[in-house]
Amino acid sequence: MLNKRIVVLGAGVSGLTTANLLLQQEKAIKVHIVAKHFPGDLSAEYTSPWAGAHWKSHAAKDEIREQEFDRETYNYFWKIANTPYSGVMIIDEFEYWEKLPQDFSDPWFKTLCHEYRHLRKEELPVGVEFGITYKSISINPSTYLNYLLNTFTSWGGTTQRVNLSHLNECIESDTDIVVNCSGINARTLGGVEDSDVFPVRGQTVIAQLPQSYMNWAFFKREANGESTYAIPRDNGEITLGGTYEEDNYSTDVDYDTATAIIHRCLATRPDLLPKDQPHLIIKMHGVGLRPYRKGGVRVETEWMTSEKYGKKILICHNYGHGGSGYESSYGTAQSALKIMKEILQS
């Protein structure tokens, strides 16, 4: 991709990761990020700051492509864990089942994640039939997004805050490639308008604990289909969740839901609360719209002709990550780079 000028649309975790990899792995190129929102913004339509942001693969045993995305990302985060100002840290992950499924088998990542094992009966919380544990990764979203942005600009990348209605609007006379990391907006963005993209509303509660008090996360599958989780951050914050509401665009906080989330989390792991602390200190409530897509994440290329400049532009799509934005971010970005190079070489 020598001497190419590349525009990355979107400054969430997917866009920033892809932009960084382009500058890191390709020589003599220019990369420019255009986005409505950047790290530091807390708009509900800017999904990445509100994410649970830890590694827990959702890929099924037959989803080989998704497994590879998650595998590459796990190895990447493992390498950069505890890098100053990254917000990335290694934690103990606990997955609980209120009722053990009859068809349970060990997940595909059994051989990937360090220290994977089944939990002993005496290690299970009250009301939990089965569980596993392994070493995982927690990412502080705001810290990590700023880390990516600062790295990008230090390598010579440029940015522009703009609200686009069509893919054509980010193309200039010297643009060669556009990488579309528009997330939930891929559903309505002109030139894309992917009707397979849909929102899944997630609500969380962010609480403050003493720093370094908690270095573990849990994810519990309730018998009624709900999921309950708690994820620590490097600064002592914890994110409690959650909800899964398809096609719900509401970004308003439901305080009854927030109360229920807190109750479920403390009922599962009462040790979330330090013994000398009578109640959780709530910092804020979060609502985000996860960018799900029927058929899974879209990582593929197509050519588009710019009528304004009379030239063909290579479009590379990288969106539709659903609830796996962070845990697959590095792997999908690597895949996007690979297919861009293949199509240009052919």
BELHU-V200994 format. One record per backbone hydrogen bond with DSSP energy under -1.0 kcal/mol. NH is the residue of the N-H (numbers start at 1). CO is the residue of the C=O. If there is no record, write none. Layout:
nh->(NH & NH)
co->(CO & CO)
This chain:
nh->(3 & 4 & 6 & 7 & 8 & 9 & 10 & 16 & 17 & 18 & 19 & 20 & 21 & 22 & 23 & 24 & 25 & 26 & 30 & 32 & 33 & 34 & 35 & 41 & 46 & 50 & 51 & 55 & 63 & 64 & 67 & 68 & 69 & 70 & 71 & 72 & 73 & 74 & 75 & 76 & 77 & 78 & 79 & 80 & 81 & 82 & 83 & 86 & 89 & 91 & 92 & 93 & 94 & 95 & 96 & 97 & 98 & 104 & 110 & 112 & 113 & 117 & 119 & 123 & 124 & 128 & 129 & 130 & 132 & 133 & 134 & 135 & 136 & 138 & 139 & 140 & 144 & 145 & 146 & 147 & 148 & 149 & 150 & 151 & 152 & 153 & 154 & 155 & 156 & 157 & 158 & 160 & 162 & 167 & 169 & 170 & 171 & 175 & 176 & 177 & 178 & 179 & 180 & 181 & 185 & 186 & 187 & 189 & 190 & 192 & 193 & 194 & 197 & 198 & 200 & 201 & 202 & 204 & 205 & 206 & 207 & 208 & 209 & 213 & 217 & 218 & 219 & 220 & 221 & 222 & 225 & 228 & 229 & 230 & 231 & 233 & 236 & 238 & 239 & 240 & 241 & 245 & 247 & 248 & 258 & 259 & 260 & 261 & 262 & 263 & 264 & 265 & 266 & 267 & 268 & 269 & 272 & 273 & 277 & 283 & 284 & 286 & 288 & 290 & 292 & 292 & 294 & 296 & 298 & 302 & 304 & 306 & 310 & 311 & 313 & 314 & 315 & 316 & 317 & 318 & 319 & 322 & 324 & 328 & 332 & 333 & 334 & 335 & 336 & 337 & 338 & 339 & 340 & 341 & 342 & 343 & 344 & 345 & 346)
co->(28 & 1 & 30 & 177 & 32 & 179 & 34 & 12 & 13 & 14 & 15 & 16 & 17 & 18 & 19 & 20 & 21 & 22 & 4 & 6 & 158 & 8 & 160 & 38 & 43 & 47 & 48 & 137 & 60 & 62 & 63 & 64 & 65 & 66 & 67 & 68 & 69 & 70 & 71 & 72 & 73 & 74 & 75 & 76 & 77 & 88 & 80 & 83 & 138 & 136 & 215 & 134 & 217 & 132 & 219 & 130 & 221 & 101 & 107 & 109 & 109 & 133 & 131 & 120 & 121 & 125 & 97 & 97 & 95 & 117 & 93 & 114 & 91 & 89 & 53 & 87 & 140 & 141 & 142 & 143 & 144 & 145 & 146 & 147 & 148 & 149 & 150 & 151 & 153 & 152 & 31 & 33 & 35 & 190 & 166 & 167 & 168 & 172 & 5 & 5 & 314 & 7 & 316 & 9 & 182 & 183 & 184 & 185 & 165 & 189 & 189 & 186 & 194 & 292 & 290 & 245 & 288 & 286 & 240 & 284 & 238 & 281 & 236 & 210 & 92 & 230 & 94 & 228 & 96 & 226 & 222 & 220 & 241 & 218 & 239 & 237 & 233 & 207 & 231 & 205 & 229 & 201 & 199 & 245 & 254 & 255 & 256 & 257 & 258 & 259 & 260 & 261 & 262 & 263 & 264 & 265 & 269 & 270 & 274 & 206 & 206 & 204 & 202 & 200 & 198 & 290 & 196 & 293 & 319 & 315 & 313 & 311 & 306 & 306 & 304 & 176 & 302 & 178 & 300 & 180 & 298 & 291 & 321 & 324 & 328 & 329 & 330 & 331 & 332 & 333 & 334 & 335 & 336 & 337 & 338 & 339 & 340 & 341 & 342)
